[in-house]
């Protein structure tokens, strides 16, 4: 027994527990923008180069903004399924 993982479960018990899917996803993005001003501003370009993700690992996320007084909200829902 690994103290960090708890008691082990044998294959027969696991066989009776498999086969179900339960996905619960709740994302609440509640940001606001108000009373903002932007005067005499210059915005830039949104550019993603061909090598932007070189060496990337995991789940890359790109959020771009070339404006002013912008609220950017982002949520990622990841559903992982383990199957034999």
HELIX and SHEET records of a PDB file:
HELIX    1   1 UNK A   11  UNK A   15  1                                   5    
END                                                                             
